[in-house]
């Protein structure tokens, strides 16, 4: 059974898809400018795709009767599958580098882009606009708030193994540096090497990154060799 759609219907659906693309471009541009793996095109396609699927679920499968059999129009079925599908796409943006996990915010933004697309597909433009505005607020304003006011608390602790080689004359200098810069020391070993130089090995828990730790010791000119590695359990 075929349905005849007039020009008003095509205009309405085109407007909904166009608005979904415009709103998604705002989210995608922010992700693109911050150098994320899912950028402008990805967000546009996810949002527009969700909008098209929503339109199909509403208007493509109408309740009708053909030869005594009734069909059921249930838009929620496709909507539920959109959420599941976006979950797979979002998982592709999450990367693990050592102990760090990157891309969760981008995955969540893609999920929100799909929700905005579904709102556009339903014609709920006020919801779509407000959701876009609030998403940009979180991505831009909240990020600045985190950097300015929460940066000290958000820095993650890391366990670092440090191996230092120095002369006997500089042993006290190194020990003072360790005491001044590291409070949480879980392991500390001092031993005399075969070349009459001291080797200090320690394991610390700190918020300092590896570059900062190297800089602390090398600026003193008290060491001959240093090796700094992050420890992963």
N, C-alpha and C positions, 0 to 999 in steps of 0.2 A: 504494500500500500504506500503510495507516494503522497507527500504533503506539498502543497503549493505555498511558497513563501513570497510575500510582496517586497517591494523595495524598502519599505520601512523596516522590515525585519533585517534585511541585509545591512541597512544603515546602522541599526541598533547594535548588531553583533560586531560590525567593523569598528564602531566607536568604543565598545568595551575592550576589544583586542588592542586598539590603539592606545587607550588609556593605560592598560596593563603594561604596554611597552614603555610608555613615558615614565611611569612610576618605577619600573624595574631599572630603567637607565640611570635614575638617581642613585639607587643602591649600588648598581654595578660600577658607576663612576667612582664612588667612594672606595670600593674595594680595589678598583684598578689603580687609583692614585696611591693607595697604601701598599701596592705591590703584592696583592694576594693571588693565589693560584686560580681562583674563580673570579673573573672580572666582569667587564661590561656585557660582552656577548652571552656569557653563561647565564647571568641573571636575567637578561632580556628573554632568552629562550625558555628558561624555567618558568618565568612569570607568564609569558604569553602562552606557553604550552598548557599550564594549569588553567588559564582562562579559556582556551579552546576546549579542553576536556570538560570543563564545567558547562560550557555552552552546549556541547554534545549531550551531556548527561541530562540537561534540562529539556532541550528542544529536539534532540536527535532520536530519542526513544520514547515517543508519546504512548499513552495508554490507548489502545485501539482493539477492535475485535475483527478478526479475519477468519471466516469460515467456522465460526463458533468458538474459536480459541481467543482468549483475552490476554493481552500483553500488559505487563505491569511497568509503569514508569517510576523508577526509583533512582533519582539523581544522586542520592547519598552513596550508592554503590561505587560509582566512578570516583566520587570525591574521596572516599576512603582509600582507594587504590592510588590516587595522586599522592597522598601523604606517605604511603609505603614506598612509592617509586622515588620520591624526593629523598627519602632516607638513604637509598643506595647511592644516589648522586652525591649527597653530602658526605657520605663515608669516603668517597674518592678524593675529597679535598683535605682529609685529615692525614697528616704525616707525623711519623715519630722519628725524632732525631736524638739518639741517646736516651736520656731520661725525659726529654722535652717532647710534648705533644703539641703540634701546630695545626691550625686550620679549623678548630672547633667553632670559632666565631663566624668564619666564612660559611661553614656548613649550616649554622643556625640562620645566617642571613639568607641563604638559598631556601631554607625552609619557610622563612617569612615571606620571601618573594613568591613562593608557590601559594601561600595563603592570600597574599595581595592579589595574585592572578585569579584565584577562585572568587574572591570578593568582587572583582571586576566582572567576571563571568556571570555572577548573580545580579549584577547591576547595583550592588551596594557600594557606590563610589565614595560616600562619606567614610565608610569603614576603611576602604582601600587607601584614601588620602591620609587619614589619621594614622593608620598603621605605618605607612611610609614615613610620615613625619616623625613618629615616635622611634622608628628604627634608625633613622638618621641621627636623631637626638642621642640614642644609645651609642652608636658607632663613633660619633664625633665629639659630643659634649662629655659623655661619660668617660671616654678615653682620655680626654684632657684632664678631667677631674682625677682619674687614676694616676696619671703621670705627675701631676702637681702636688696632690695631697696624700696619695696612698703609695707612692713609689717605694718608700722605705719599708712599708709593710708587705708589699707585693713581691719584693725580691725573694726568690726562693732560696732556701738553704741548700748547699751542696757539700758533699764530702770530697775532700781533696787530699791526694797523697803528694807530699813534698819531699824531695831528696836534695840535700844541699851539701856541697863539698867546699871546705874552707881550711885555712891554715889554723894552727893552734892559737896563734896570736889573735885571730879574728873570731875565735869561738864565742867569747863573751858578747861581742857585738851582735852576732847572729842570735844568740839566746835572748838578748834584750829585744830584738826585733820580733821574735816569735811571741814573747810575753806581751808586748805592746799591741800586736795586731791580731792575735788569735786567742780567744778565751776558751773555746770548746775544743780541746785537744784530746783525742781518744787514744793516741799512740805516739810515743816519742822514744827514739833510740839514738844514742850517740856512740860511735865507735871509731877507733883509730884505724885508718886505712894502711895499706902496705907502703904507701909513699909518705908516711908520717903526716898525712892530712886527715882532718876529722870529717866523717860523713854523718850528717844528721838526717834522720828519716822521721817524719811525723805524719799523722793523719788528723786533719782538722775538719770541723763542720763550720762553714762560714757562708755569708752572703756575697763575699767578694768573688768576682769572676777571675778566670785564670790569668788574663792580661794584667789585672791589677796586682795579683799576687806576685807575678814575675817582676813587675815594676818596683814593688816594695823592696825586694832583696837586691835587685841589680843596681838601684840608685845609690846604694851604700858603698859599693866597691869593696865589699868585705868577702865576697864569695868567688870561688873559682869556677864552679859549675852548679847549675840548678835544673831540676826536672820537676815539672808540675803537671799532674794528671788528675782529672776528675774520676772519682771512684764510683762505679756502678755495681750495686749488689745484684 
